[in-house]
């Protein structure tokens, strides 16, 4: 219990530091654009583009992504309903979140899931993918709808679900390739 209180103090301190300054309209606009890039449609577009541009290898990425999201989404909802952690409320929020609870960050989980997929299938894009995922997480804090620990838990969730999905689809891919 003591460690959870320490995490809450840390989260509130970081949120206060991020949001206590005068948040410029330009910064808010950039944070919104970055945050919205993690809403979901881009992920489907990346998967379909990989399939279209890279044939069977791209289809493997698409299938792995579908499996990863099929694993991640139910876990995300169970965690969200289990933690029932209120979103930051003492400081301004610059967007209206889709639900009441903050832990874990779904945007961050999805972004790190996708960044992990991209880095596995297309390693030269790894740096860009993880910077983008990190910016999505940061944007959620700057917009006042998540705490830092929500972002960290979301990132870990996305990475773990991708690793599990890759184990599943790797076996299927190599079995299909050998026939």
NORQUIPE-V864172 format. One line per field, one symbol per residue. phi: phi as a letter, one per 40 degrees, with the letter a starting at -180 (. if undefined). Layout:
phi=???
This chain:
phi=.cccccccccdcccccccbcccccccccccccccdcccchdccccccccccccbfccccccdcccccccccccccdcccdcccfcccdbcbcbbacccacbbbcccccdcccdccccdcccbdccdcccccdccccdccccccgbaccccccccccdcccccccccccccccccccccc
